[in-house]
Amino acid sequence: MAKTDFRTVEEYLDTLSPDIREIAEKLRQTIRKAAPEAKEVISYQMPTYKLGKILVHFAVHEKHIGFYPTPSAINAFADELKSYKTSKGAVRFPQDRPLPLGLITRIVKFRVKENTKG
């Protein structure tokens, strides 16, 4: 992925091979379904979803899909994320395994609640 000045998520996805794009599109659609009011933007050269402030980002890497739902979500879902490599604010989903779409949905909805609580 040589290009690094993406203006839209579509431009980002257009740089991916068809098989990886399919995985990224599944992730994109899962996020959009879980947070239909979120705005889709590029931030830090990654697909990003905002609702007030940032909900989540994702990025395609050589062997994994990075999913960045903030440290609060990583902590809240720590037990369910045990089978994945995680760091303070990131999860690595291996490209050779199906995405855990149900878990991703729950994480995004959790972030929506965090961003919209008054």
Disulfide bonds with the S-S distance in Angstrom:
none
